[in-house]
Amino acid sequence: MANFSRNERIAQQIQRELADLLRTEVKDPRIGMVTITDVEVSRDHAHARVYYTAMGDEKERAEIAKGLNRASGFVHSQLFHRLQLRVVPQIHFEYDSSIERGMHLSDLIDKAVGGGS
């Protein structure tokens, strides 16, 4: 149980610091309006899967992904300086489509409810 809470604390700390870094330090214009939705840290703390959302179409999201992947080395080094950890996980960015799926399902429900009246 203690290991789980430590992973959660590390994930939350990474999420906070990463959001600040992307907003204030990363100068890549492709990464404008990215929201970090979740961070999952592996048990050995070697890797962190960072889930994000961003507005835009498929092409714009592909550019954002390129920008995030390009910035991952810089972000990792900045996290190393900001976090009080012996090992800072390697960052792996992954697009979080759950919000889009939720909006799509909500639209479908609205249409079904509206169409039935």
N, C-alpha and C positions, 0 to 999 in steps of 0.2 A: 504493500500500500504506500509506503514511504517513497518508493521509486516512482510510482504513478504521480504523486503530488509534486515531486521534484521535476518530472518531465513537464507537467502542466505549468509549473512556475516558469520554467525555462521557455516554454512555448509562448506564454503570455508576455514575458520580458522581450523575447525576440519580436513578437508582433508589435508591441509598442515602439520599440527602437527602430524597427524596419519602417513602420509607417512614418515616423519622424524623418528618418534618413531619406526616404523616397520623396518626401515633401520638401525638405530643406537642402539636401546635399547633392542628390543625383540631378545632374543638369540635362539629361537626355530629354528632349521635347516629346518623345514618343510615350514617356511615362507620366504624362500630365495628371490625369484623373484616375489613378489606380487606388482601389480600396482593398486592403488586406482583410480577408474574411476569417481566416483561420491559419494556425500553424500546428503541425504535428511533428514532434521530435522523436527520432528513433530511440529505442531503449539504450543503445550505447552512446547516444548523443553525438553520433558522427554525422547524421543527416537531419535536415529539417525540410519538410514539404510545406511550402508556403502557398496557400490558396488565395487568389485575388480575383476581383471583378473589375471590369472597366466598360464604359459605354462605348458603343461603336459597332460597326459591322464586322464581318469576318476578317476582311483585309486589315482594318484598323487594329483589331485584336491581335492579328499576326505580327504587326509592327510593334505593338506593345510588348508581346512575348519576346521578340528579338531584343528590344531595349532592356527588358528586365534581365534576360540571360547575359547580355553584354555587361550589365552593371553588377552582376552577382559577385565577381571577384572584389570589386571596390566595396560592395555592401558587406561582404564577409570580413574584410580587413577592418572596416569601421565598427562592425559588431564586436570584433575581437577587442578593440580599444574601449568600447562602451560597456560591455558585459563583464562581470567579474567571474569569468569561467576559465578553467584551464583549457578546455576544448570547446571551440565554437563550431557548431554544426555547419556542414556544407549546405548551402541554400539551394533548393530546387523549387522553382516557381511553377505553379500549375493553375491554369484558368479554372475558376469555380463557376460552373454553369447552373448551379442550383437556383439562383435568383431568377434567371431567365426561365428555367423550367417551372418555377413557382408562378411567375407572371403568366406564362402560357396556360398553365392549368387553371389559374384564376379566370383568365379570359374565356376558356372553354366552359367553365362552370357558369360564368355570367351569361354566356350565349345560351346554354342549356336552360337556365332558369328564366331568362328573358324570352326565349323562344316558346317555352311551355305556357306562358301566361296568355 
